């Protein structure tokens, strides 16, 4: 599993993305495919064909996704480095960089700086 965070972007490999999806479902109390869908290659307004990770669902999905990403990140940091030094930075990054678009009955919440590597 690999996660890179430099203060401006978060990059996740496929294993980290899978853990993120699973953790988001767990936090929401949902089974996979129930009430949430994930877009690993979403391109939102003003992104000019750049892609990022997004989650489609009802209000609250964005909070579960952010908590899940912080959990996956902190677990990875503890496993690889034995300490977490940038917890506040990643939390602030997620709060400040979330965007949303209306998708009919649902919303997509996305973070232009969060993408797969």
N, C-alpha and C positions, 0 to 999 in steps of 0.2 A: 504494500500500500504506500502511496506517495501523495503528500499534500504540500504544496508550496504556498507561502503567504509572505508577501513583501510590503504590505501596507497599502498597496494599490490594487492588488488582484489576488484571488485565491484560485489555484489550479489543483484539480483532483484527478487521479487516475481512475480507471474503471472499478478497481476494488473499493476505493474510497467512496465513489459514487454509489455503488451498491449498498455500502454500509449507511450512507446518507439516506437513501430511499427507505431502507429497512427501519432506521431510527426514526424517521419522520412518521411512518406508519405506526410504529410503536407508541410514539408520543401522542398521536391522534387517536389511538385505540382502534385502528382500522386494520382490516386484512388487506393484503396487496390487491390493487385493482378496485378497491372499495372507496369511492368518494374523492380520491386524489389521482392525478396523473402527472407525470414528470416529463419535462421537455429538456433533454440534454443539449439541444441545439436551437434554442429559441432566439430569434432576432427581433428585438422590440423596436419601438419607435426611436428614430435617431441613432440606431446602432450601425447603420450603413453596412449591412450584411455580416457584421461580427455576430458571433453567437455566444450564448451563455446558458446556464441552467435555470430553468423555471419550474414552478409547481402550479398546477391548475386545481382550484378547489374553492371552497367557500371561505369567508372571512375566518381567520384563525390559522389557516394553512400556512401563511407566511411566518407566523410566530413559531409553529411547530418545526418548519423547515429551518429557521434560524437557530432554534435550540438544538436541533439535530446536527446541524453543521458545526456548531460550537462543541457539542459532545464528541463528534467524530474527530475534530481537530485536536481537542484537549487529550482524548484517549491516545491519538497518534503521537502527540508531543511527549506524553508521559512514557509511552513505549519506546520511543527513539532517543529521547534526551533526558528522561527522568525528571523533567521539570517543565513548568509552563511559565513563560515570561511575557507572552503577548496576548493573554486572555482579554484584557481590556481593549486592546487594539482591534482584535478580530470582531469582538462584540460591537464596537463602535462602527467598524467598517460595514457590518451587515445592516445595522440600523440606518446608517446614513445613505446607503447605496441601493436600497430596495426600491423597485418601481412596480407599477401594476398597470394592467390593461384589462378592459372589460371584454369578456368572451361570451356574451349572451347571458346565460344564467349563472355562469361561474366567472371567476377572475383568474388571471394569470399573474403571479407574483414572480419577479425575476430580479436578478442582480447582475448587471452588465460585467462586473469584475470577477464573477465566479464562473469558471469554465472547466471543461475536461481537457486533459492533456493526453 
